[in-house]
Amino acid sequence: MAKRKIIWSHNANIKLFQILDFYADRNGNKIYSSKLYKKFKKELTLLIKLPEIGIITDLEGVRGLIVDDFILFYELTPDFIIVHTVWDCRQNPDHILIK
């Protein structure tokens, strides 16, 4: 089987940049945002090798990969790993929208 490619959904891209911008503004620099982004990328690279390591969710086919205080919700297809959203676990879970 060929390696799956990581695809970020539009919603996931928006959430990712909101999170990174928040920390850049709060900290007055992009150091933490850069480290967090690299950590997300590293963990997603691990998914290519071990795609089923994420926790199973109530949504069919959707798993969650825990990275620090965040969960990357993703779905596996034969060719892709689709990241649907990035969720900050410190937020109210009643407001989560994965897909």
Residue pairs with C-beta under 8 A, 6 or more apart in sequence:
1 78
2 79
3 48
4 48
4 51
4 76
4 77
4 78
4 79
4 80
4 81
5 79
5 80
5 81
6 44
6 45
6 47
6 48
6 80
6 81
6 83
7 80
7 81
7 82
7 83
8 16
8 83
9 82
9 83
9 84
9 85
11 84
11 85
11 97
12 72
12 83
12 84
12 85
12 86
15 85
15 86
15 87
16 37
16 40
16 86
19 33
19 36
19 70
19 86
19 88
20 30
20 33
20 36
20 37
21 33
23 32
23 33
23 36
24 30
24 32
24 33
27 33
36 68
39 67
39 68
40 67
40 70
40 72
40 86
43 65
43 67
43 72
44 65
44 72
44 81
44 83
46 53
47 53
47 54
47 65
47 74
47 81
48 81
51 76
51 81
52 63
52 76
53 65
54 63
54 64
54 65
54 66
54 72
54 74
55 63
55 64
55 65
55 66
56 63
57 63
57 64
57 73
57 98
59 98
59 99
61 75
61 76
62 73
62 74
62 75
62 84
62 98
62 99
63 73
63 74
63 75
63 76
64 71
64 72
64 73
64 74
64 87
65 71
65 72
65 73
65 74
66 89
69 88
69 89
69 90
70 86
70 87
70 88
70 89
71 86
71 87
71 89
72 83
72 85
72 86
72 87
73 83
73 84
73 85
73 86
73 87
73 98
74 81
74 82
74 83
74 84
75 81
75 82
75 84
76 82
84 98
84 99
85 96
85 97
85 98
85 99
87 96
87 98
